Amino acid sequence: MKRSLIFSVAVVFYTTAQEISLFNGIDLQGWNIHGTELWYVEDGHLVCESSPQKEYGYLVTQDHFQDFILNLEFKQESKSDNNSGVFVRSTIEGIRISGWQVEVAPKGRHTGGIYESYGRGWLIKPEPELEEVLNENEWNALKIKVDGDQITTWLNGTQMIHLEDEKIGAGKGSIALQIHDGGGIKIRWREIKLEPIVP
């Protein structure tokens, strides 16, 4: 008599949960301001602008987010060479932040790369030819995927970097928008939407 053996294989699928809008287009509900730089809403856009103090400034989500896909759009309106960025899994005291910054900067300054503040510095930069993906003085779409110890970024649909890092994998915290010190910076943000990744 022939016997048939049936093997059961467990497969875990990872999906995204319902999309969350982190910015309502009206006010800064759900965010905390750190520092003296200016954060305000204008024409349905979230705007960050240098104050006379010309210090670092951060706008930090009140909630923590671990594994997610974050989509947002930004437009750089100033001619300053100074940068901004999006921090993931970050913690902050005053204006001293720990976490990982996805760079948002003028062309040639590594938008989409990953920088670790008060730590190892640059972890990865996009290839030089990818600097041309940035649309200067126009809206740009930035996508960030953080899943376990892996982080991937896309700018205007083009993958900029992919990084695996144990320290990032162990990180926990908020999402934060940054304005660099030095003055002369004005950036608009809109369509800030997050999809949690759940097993």
SELUMMI-697979 format. One record per residue (C-alpha): residue number from 1; residue in one letter; chain; x, y, z. Coordinates in nm, 3 decimals. Layout:
N
+-----+----+----+---------+---------+---------+
:   i : aa : ch :      xx :      yy :      zz :
+-----+----+----+---------+---------+---------+
: NUM :  A :  A :       X :       Y :       Z :
...
+-----+----+----+---------+---------+---------+
This chain:
199
+-----+----+----+---------+---------+---------+
:   i : aa : ch :      xx :      yy :      zz :
+-----+----+----+---------+---------+---------+
:   1 :  M :  A :   0.000 :   0.000 :   0.000 :
:   2 :  K :  A :   0.130 :   0.341 :  -0.092 :
:   3 :  R :  A :   0.129 :   0.611 :   0.165 :
:   4 :  S :  A :   0.122 :   0.979 :   0.088 :
:   5 :  L :  A :   0.311 :   1.209 :   0.321 :
:   6 :  I :  A :   0.192 :   1.566 :   0.349 :
:   7 :  F :  A :   0.436 :   1.824 :   0.480 :
:   8 :  S :  A :   0.307 :   2.144 :   0.632 :
:   9 :  V :  A :   0.525 :   2.449 :   0.578 :
:  10 :  A :  A :   0.474 :   2.760 :   0.785 :
:  11 :  V :  A :   0.517 :   3.078 :   0.587 :
:  12 :  V :  A :   0.509 :   3.422 :   0.750 :
:  13 :  F :  A :   0.385 :   3.704 :   0.530 :
:  14 :  Y :  A :   0.471 :   4.062 :   0.617 :
:  15 :  T :  A :   0.215 :   4.321 :   0.517 :
:  16 :  T :  A :   0.151 :   4.688 :   0.574 :
:  17 :  A :  A :  -0.133 :   4.799 :   0.799 :
:  18 :  Q :  A :  -0.368 :   5.084 :   0.725 :
:  19 :  E :  A :  -0.198 :   5.405 :   0.618 :
:  20 :  I :  A :  -0.161 :   5.680 :   0.881 :
:  21 :  S :  A :  -0.149 :   6.049 :   0.791 :
:  22 :  L :  A :   0.110 :   6.216 :   1.017 :
:  23 :  F :  A :   0.024 :   6.571 :   0.904 :
:  24 :  N :  A :  -0.334 :   6.696 :   0.882 :
:  25 :  G :  A :  -0.260 :   7.005 :   0.671 :
:  26 :  I :  A :  -0.406 :   7.233 :   0.940 :
:  27 :  D :  A :  -0.183 :   7.236 :   1.247 :
:  28 :  L :  A :   0.100 :   7.050 :   1.423 :
:  29 :  Q :  A :  -0.121 :   6.804 :   1.609 :
:  30 :  G :  A :   0.073 :   6.487 :   1.692 :
:  31 :  W :  A :   0.413 :   6.661 :   1.681 :
:  32 :  N :  A :   0.642 :   6.833 :   1.935 :
:  33 :  I :  A :   0.879 :   7.119 :   1.852 :
:  34 :  H :  A :   1.237 :   7.106 :   1.983 :
:  35 :  G :  A :   1.456 :   7.415 :   1.953 :
:  36 :  T :  A :   1.381 :   7.772 :   1.846 :
:  37 :  E :  A :   1.361 :   7.722 :   1.469 :
:  38 :  L :  A :   1.025 :   7.795 :   1.305 :
:  39 :  W :  A :   0.765 :   7.526 :   1.228 :
:  40 :  Y :  A :   0.425 :   7.634 :   1.097 :
:  41 :  V :  A :   0.148 :   7.549 :   0.851 :
:  42 :  E :  A :   0.096 :   7.757 :   0.537 :
:  43 :  D :  A :  -0.128 :   7.679 :   0.238 :
:  44 :  G :  A :  -0.175 :   7.326 :   0.369 :
:  45 :  H :  A :   0.202 :   7.267 :   0.381 :
:  46 :  L :  A :   0.422 :   7.203 :   0.681 :
:  47 :  V :  A :   0.701 :   7.463 :   0.669 :
:  48 :  C :  A :   1.033 :   7.473 :   0.853 :
:  49 :  E :  A :   1.234 :   7.793 :   0.844 :
:  50 :  S :  A :   1.547 :   7.923 :   1.015 :
:  51 :  S :  A :   1.494 :   8.157 :   1.308 :
:  52 :  P :  A :   1.730 :   8.443 :   1.404 :
:  53 :  Q :  A :   1.903 :   8.204 :   1.647 :
:  54 :  K :  A :   2.018 :   7.984 :   1.353 :
:  55 :  E :  A :   2.027 :   7.669 :   1.565 :
:  56 :  Y :  A :   1.928 :   7.309 :   1.505 :
:  57 :  G :  A :   1.556 :   7.245 :   1.522 :
:  58 :  Y :  A :   1.337 :   6.933 :   1.519 :
:  59 :  L :  A :   0.972 :   6.848 :   1.479 :
:  60 :  V :  A :   0.918 :   6.510 :   1.645 :
:  61 :  T :  A :   0.621 :   6.274 :   1.636 :
:  62 :  Q :  A :   0.464 :   6.212 :   1.974 :
:  63 :  D :  A :   0.427 :   5.844 :   1.886 :
:  64 :  H :  A :   0.705 :   5.592 :   1.827 :
:  65 :  F :  A :   0.719 :   5.396 :   1.501 :
:  66 :  Q :  A :   0.931 :   5.083 :   1.459 :
:  67 :  D :  A :   0.883 :   4.913 :   1.119 :
:  68 :  F :  A :   0.714 :   5.115 :   0.848 :
:  69 :  I :  A :   0.705 :   5.265 :   0.501 :
:  70 :  L :  A :   0.704 :   5.645 :   0.513 :
:  71 :  N :  A :   0.609 :   5.853 :   0.210 :
:  72 :  L :  A :   0.635 :   6.231 :   0.198 :
:  73 :  E :  A :   0.703 :   6.518 :  -0.038 :
:  74 :  F :  A :   0.941 :   6.809 :   0.016 :
:  75 :  K :  A :   1.035 :   7.128 :  -0.163 :
:  76 :  Q :  A :   1.348 :   7.328 :  -0.085 :
:  77 :  E :  A :   1.279 :   7.699 :  -0.116 :
:  78 :  S :  A :   1.605 :   7.847 :   0.010 :
:  79 :  K :  A :   1.942 :   7.879 :  -0.160 :
:  80 :  S :  A :   2.132 :   7.773 :   0.151 :
:  81 :  D :  A :   2.374 :   7.481 :   0.125 :
:  82 :  N :  A :   2.264 :   7.363 :   0.468 :
:  83 :  N :  A :   2.060 :   7.048 :   0.494 :
:  84 :  S :  A :   1.749 :   6.906 :   0.649 :
:  85 :  G :  A :   1.640 :   6.549 :   0.694 :
:  86 :  V :  A :   1.404 :   6.285 :   0.826 :
:  87 :  F :  A :   1.509 :   6.094 :   1.139 :
:  88 :  V :  A :   1.383 :   5.744 :   1.211 :
:  89 :  R :  A :   1.379 :   5.553 :   1.541 :
:  90 :  S :  A :   1.503 :   5.868 :   1.711 :
:  91 :  T :  A :   1.510 :   5.997 :   2.068 :
:  92 :  I :  A :   1.577 :   6.356 :   2.166 :
:  93 :  E :  A :   1.667 :   6.571 :   2.466 :
:  94 :  G :  A :   1.648 :   6.943 :   2.398 :
:  95 :  I :  A :   1.806 :   6.965 :   2.051 :
:  96 :  R :  A :   2.043 :   6.669 :   2.091 :
:  97 :  I :  A :   1.904 :   6.383 :   1.888 :
:  98 :  S :  A :   2.001 :   6.017 :   1.862 :
:  99 :  G :  A :   1.890 :   5.814 :   1.563 :
: 100 :  W :  A :   1.935 :   5.788 :   1.189 :
: 101 :  Q :  A :   1.882 :   6.071 :   0.947 :
: 102 :  V :  A :   1.769 :   6.026 :   0.588 :
: 103 :  E :  A :   1.935 :   6.326 :   0.428 :
: 104 :  V :  A :   1.734 :   6.600 :   0.255 :
: 105 :  A :  A :   1.977 :   6.847 :   0.102 :
: 106 :  P :  A :   2.069 :   7.046 :  -0.210 :
: 107 :  K :  A :   2.200 :   6.861 :  -0.515 :
: 108 :  G :  A :   2.543 :   6.710 :  -0.451 :
: 109 :  R :  A :   2.480 :   6.677 :  -0.076 :
: 110 :  H :  A :   2.358 :   6.314 :  -0.068 :
: 111 :  T :  A :   1.979 :   6.332 :  -0.039 :
: 112 :  G :  A :   1.854 :   5.985 :   0.050 :
: 113 :  G :  A :   2.176 :   5.885 :   0.228 :
: 114 :  I :  A :   2.189 :   5.778 :   0.594 :
: 115 :  Y :  A :   2.372 :   5.979 :   0.861 :
: 116 :  E :  A :   2.404 :   5.883 :   1.229 :
: 117 :  S :  A :   2.411 :   6.195 :   1.446 :
: 118 :  Y :  A :   2.642 :   6.198 :   1.751 :
: 119 :  G :  A :   2.770 :   5.857 :   1.640 :
: 120 :  R :  A :   2.933 :   5.708 :   1.334 :
: 121 :  G :  A :   2.848 :   5.989 :   1.095 :
: 122 :  W :  A :   2.780 :   5.890 :   0.735 :
: 123 :  L :  A :   2.681 :   5.523 :   0.705 :
: 124 :  I :  A :   2.598 :   5.526 :   0.335 :
: 125 :  K :  A :   2.568 :   5.783 :   0.055 :
: 126 :  P :  A :   2.392 :   5.744 :  -0.281 :
: 127 :  E :  A :   2.611 :   5.681 :  -0.584 :
: 128 :  P :  A :   2.729 :   6.013 :  -0.735 :
: 129 :  E :  A :   2.518 :   5.977 :  -1.051 :
: 130 :  L :  A :   2.203 :   5.956 :  -0.837 :
: 131 :  E :  A :   2.247 :   6.318 :  -0.725 :
: 132 :  E :  A :   2.069 :   6.416 :  -1.048 :
: 133 :  V :  A :   1.747 :   6.251 :  -0.929 :
: 134 :  L :  A :   1.675 :   6.553 :  -0.706 :
: 135 :  N :  A :   1.446 :   6.816 :  -0.858 :
: 136 :  E :  A :   1.579 :   7.150 :  -0.740 :
: 137 :  N :  A :   1.319 :   7.414 :  -0.648 :
: 138 :  E :  A :   1.041 :   7.162 :  -0.716 :
: 139 :  W :  A :   0.848 :   6.904 :  -0.519 :
: 140 :  N :  A :   1.028 :   6.574 :  -0.459 :
: 141 :  A :  A :   0.882 :   6.242 :  -0.340 :
: 142 :  L :  A :   1.081 :   6.063 :  -0.070 :
: 143 :  K :  A :   1.005 :   5.705 :   0.038 :
: 144 :  I :  A :   1.170 :   5.542 :   0.339 :
: 145 :  K :  A :   1.129 :   5.176 :   0.435 :
: 146 :  V :  A :   1.251 :   5.069 :   0.779 :
: 147 :  D :  A :   1.212 :   4.699 :   0.853 :
: 148 :  G :  A :   1.417 :   4.529 :   1.124 :
: 149 :  D :  A :   1.783 :   4.606 :   1.060 :
: 150 :  Q :  A :   1.724 :   4.718 :   0.702 :
: 151 :  I :  A :   1.657 :   5.064 :   0.566 :
: 152 :  T :  A :   1.592 :   5.156 :   0.203 :
: 153 :  T :  A :   1.524 :   5.497 :   0.051 :
: 154 :  W :  A :   1.381 :   5.611 :  -0.281 :
: 155 :  L :  A :   1.377 :   5.961 :  -0.430 :
: 156 :  N :  A :   1.124 :   6.032 :  -0.706 :
: 157 :  G :  A :   1.086 :   5.659 :  -0.762 :
: 158 :  T :  A :   1.460 :   5.582 :  -0.784 :
: 159 :  Q :  A :   1.622 :   5.367 :  -0.513 :
: 160 :  M :  A :   1.898 :   5.571 :  -0.352 :
: 161 :  I :  A :   2.042 :   5.334 :  -0.088 :
: 162 :  H :  A :   1.986 :   5.002 :   0.088 :
: 163 :  L :  A :   2.156 :   4.938 :   0.421 :
: 164 :  E :  A :   2.159 :   4.655 :   0.674 :
: 165 :  D :  A :   2.284 :   4.758 :   1.016 :
: 166 :  E :  A :   2.252 :   4.587 :   1.356 :
: 167 :  K :  A :   2.252 :   4.914 :   1.548 :
: 168 :  I :  A :   1.961 :   5.047 :   1.345 :
: 169 :  G :  A :   1.785 :   4.716 :   1.402 :
: 170 :  A :  A :   1.808 :   4.768 :   1.779 :
: 171 :  G :  A :   1.685 :   5.129 :   1.762 :
: 172 :  K :  A :   1.349 :   5.252 :   1.887 :
: 173 :  G :  A :   1.185 :   5.592 :   1.878 :
: 174 :  S :  A :   1.005 :   5.862 :   1.687 :
: 175 :  I :  A :   1.012 :   6.013 :   1.340 :
: 176 :  A :  A :   1.159 :   6.363 :   1.333 :
: 177 :  L :  A :   1.202 :   6.634 :   1.073 :
: 178 :  Q :  A :   1.519 :   6.839 :   1.107 :
: 179 :  I :  A :   1.634 :   7.186 :   1.019 :
: 180 :  H :  A :   2.013 :   7.238 :   1.020 :
: 181 :  D :  A :   2.187 :   7.514 :   1.208 :
: 182 :  G :  A :   2.349 :   7.804 :   1.024 :
: 183 :  G :  A :   2.040 :   7.980 :   0.895 :
: 184 :  G :  A :   1.901 :   8.049 :   0.551 :
: 185 :  I :  A :   1.685 :   7.734 :   0.531 :
: 186 :  K :  A :   1.322 :   7.706 :   0.426 :
: 187 :  I :  A :   1.162 :   7.374 :   0.330 :
: 188 :  R :  A :   0.802 :   7.275 :   0.266 :
: 189 :  W :  A :   0.665 :   6.930 :   0.345 :
: 190 :  R :  A :   0.335 :   6.767 :   0.251 :
: 191 :  E :  A :   0.161 :   6.429 :   0.214 :
: 192 :  I :  A :   0.341 :   6.278 :   0.515 :
: 193 :  K :  A :   0.193 :   5.929 :   0.530 :
: 194 :  L :  A :   0.307 :   5.616 :   0.710 :
: 195 :  E :  A :   0.219 :   5.249 :   0.663 :
: 196 :  P :  A :   0.319 :   5.032 :   0.961 :
: 197 :  I :  A :   0.474 :   4.698 :   0.865 :
: 198 :  V :  A :   0.318 :   4.417 :   1.066 :
: 199 :  P :  A :   0.384 :   4.040 :   1.061 :
+-----+----+----+---------+---------+---------+
